[in-house]
Amino acid sequence: MNTGPYGPLDLGTGQVLADVLGDTPETLISVHLLRRGSCRAYVAGDPATFEGAIVQATGFPTEPTGFGSDADVLWELLQAVEGWDCINVSTACARPLGQIISREMGVGVRYLDDVCHTLTEAATMFSDEAVRLLTEADLGLLASAAPELRASCWDSLQGLLEEGIVACAVIAGRIVATALTAARTQQYADVGVYTKTAYRRRGFATAAASLVARQVQEARQIPVWGAGGHNVVSLRVAQKLGFVEVSRRVYVIPEPAAN
């Protein structure tokens, strides 16, 4: 088995791997990163016919994504990956990989569903006078927001505003909630939301997300919503907007073994 890593990627290799992964709701974020060279990729075999692959965003390296059905291959690739806390893999591969991680690392392992939704009907709209779309002129406003309010897979805030879509709730001149396209491909756009703790349960994220979803649909793309199976609030917002579950993957999360 010829095992890489190919990383940081040259754009040519990234394009090959992105093409093989295909443009789907499940590959959306990885393909976005590969197209822009904003990640490291670890590949077993030729990227065009890989046996396994791991894509690790340079901006958030702790949660890489694995592709392929062979848990042994993914475990071998993980040996070269630095700074990971968990890995997102297919449902079929999760338990076998978790057993290998537990055995080889001497740790416990827990599993968390990653629930993928798409919105193929017209987005249900919610309005709030504090919520609006941002433009490139709002760069300073967005830059002043807390990091969790502007986290995305774009290389810069300027890139996010130029190529992505952002809506926010502004109270007293400060952003308190955001919805944004964390990643985009030709067919899909990932919608992420965050609200500061003191401003939750006021509908800001729902209103902002409805604006972003509508803009995505007007761009002839399909909005995608991912959430952990434990994140009841996020799942409820997705349902209110009309998102429908289409698939699940699993986070495999090593934990210190109990004494």
N, C-alpha and C positions, 0 to 999 in steps of 0.2 A: 504494500500500500504506500503510495507516494503522498506524504503528508506535508502541507505547507506550514508556517503561515505565509500567506500573501498579505503583508500589511506593514506600514500603511500602503494601501492599494495604489497602483497606477490606474489611471482612469480606464485604460483598455481592459484590464483584468476585471475591474469593477463592473464594466458594462456587460462582459460575458456572463458573470455570475448573476447579475440582475436579470439578464435575458432568460437564463435557465430557470431562475426562481419564478418568473412570470409576475404579472400585475394582478394581484388578488388582494382581498381585504387582509388576509393573514400575512402576506409578504410586504404590504404597503410600506411600513417604516423601514425595513431593511433595504428595499429597492430604492427608496428615497435617499438613504445614506450612501448606498453603493453608487448611484448615479452621480453623486456630488463628491465622492471620495472622502466622505466625512466619517470614516470608520476604518477599522481593521477587519480583515477577513481571514479566517483560518480554514483551509480547504484540504480535504483528503481526496487525492486523485486530481485529474484535470478539472479545472473550474467548469468546463463545458459539459462534463459528465460526472460530476462529483459524487463521491460515496457519502460524504457528510460535509457540512459547512457551518461555521459559526461567524456571525456578524456582530461586531462589538463597536457601538458608537463611541467616537472619541469624546463626545460631550457628556455621556453618561455610561461609563464603562462597566458599572456594577451589574447590569442586567443584559448580558448578551443574548442573542437569539440563535438557536440551533436548528438546522434543517437536515433531514435525513432520518431513516428509520432504524439505523444500527446504533444501539446505545454504546457498544464498545468503540466504535469509530468516534462518536462524539466525546467520549471520555478521553480518548487519546488526544483529540484536538484540544480539549480543555487544559491539558498539561502545558500548552504554550500560551494560554490566555492569562493575562495578569489583571488583578484588581476586580475579579468577578465575585459577586455575593450570591447570585442565583443564575439560572439559565432557563429561558423560555423554549419549550420544545413541544412536539406533537403529543397529543394525549396518549397515543400508542407507545411512544418512546419514554414517557415520563417515569413510570414505575421501574422499568429495567435500568434506566440511567440512575435513578435514585438509589437503587440497590447497589450499583457499582460505586457510586459516590460514598455511600455509607460504609461500604466495606473497605475501600481504598483510603478514605480520609479518616476513618474512625469517628464518624459523627452521626448524629441523627439527621433525618431528612423529613421535611414536610412539603406538602403539595398545595398549590393555590391555583384555582381555575382562572384563566384569562379569557373572558367572555367577549366575543367579537360580534358586533351588530352592524347592520347597514340600514340606510334610509333610502328606500326606492320610491316611496310615495312622497307627495309634497309635504315639506316640513310643516308641522303645526307651529304657528307663530305665537309668541308671547312678547308683550311689550312692557317697557318700563321707562319712565322719563329719564332715568339716570344712565340708561344703557345706549350705547351708540357704537358704530363701526369706527375703527381708527384709520387714519390715512398716513402717508409718509410724513406729513407735517407733525404727527404726534410722536415722533421718535423720542424726543426728550421726555415726554410724559411716560412713555412705555419704559424707557431706560431708568426712570426714577422709581418704578414699581419694584416690589419685593421679587427676588429671583423666581420663587415658585409661581408667580403670576405671569411670567413670561418665558417659562421653560418650554423648549421645543427642540426639534431636530434640525433647525436652520443654523447656519454657521454664524449668523449675526442678526441683531434686531433689525438692521436695515434690510437684510434679505428677507426676514419674516414679513416685514411690512410691504416690501416690493412684490414678493412672489406668493405670499400667504395671505390669510384673511384673519383679522383680529377684531373682536368686539369686546367692550368692557363696560363696567359700571364705574362711574366717576362720582365720588362724593367729596365735597370740599376740596376739589382740585387734585384728588389722589385716586388712583385706581384701586378698587377694592375687590373686583371680580373680573375674570377674563374667560373668554372662550376663544380658541384659536386653532388654526390648522397646523398641527404639530409636524405634519409631513404631507407631501402631495406627490402623486404619480400621475400618469396620463389619465387613468380612469377613476382614481380614488383620492380622498382627502381625509386624513385622520383628525377628528375633532377632540380637543382636550379642554377641560375646564378646571378652574380653581377659584375659590372664594376665600377671602380672609376670614378667620374664625368668627370675629365679632359681627360679620355681615351675612352669615349663613341663615338659611331658612327664610329668606326674603325674596327669592325668585330671581336673583340677579344672574346666576349661572344659566338658568333655564332661558331667560330672555336673551342673553348674549349668545348662547348656543343656537337658538332658533335663527338669529340673524346670520351667524356663520354658516349654518346648514343651508339656509336659503341661497346665500351667495355661492356656495359650493355647487348647488344644483343649477344655478343660473350659468355657472361655468361649465355645465355639462359633465360634472363629475358626481360620483356617488359618495356621500358622507359615510364615514366609518367611525364607530364608537367602541373603544375597548375599555373594559373595566374588570377589576378583580372580582371574583365571585362573592367576596365578602363585602364589597363596597355597595351596600344597599342603596345609599343616597344616589350615587352615580347611575346605578341601574334604573332607579326610579325616574331620574331626569331623562335618560335615554328613552324610556317607555313613553313618557309624556310627550316627547318630541316626535314619536312615531317610529323610532328605531326598532328593528326586529333582530333577534339573535340568529346568526347564521353558522357559527362554529365556535369551538373552544380549543384552546391550547392550555398548557400547564406550566407554571413556574415550579421548578425543582429547587428547593431552598435548603442548603446544608445548615444544620444547627448543632451546637455543641451537644455531645451525648450526655444524657442525664447521669448523674453520679449514683 
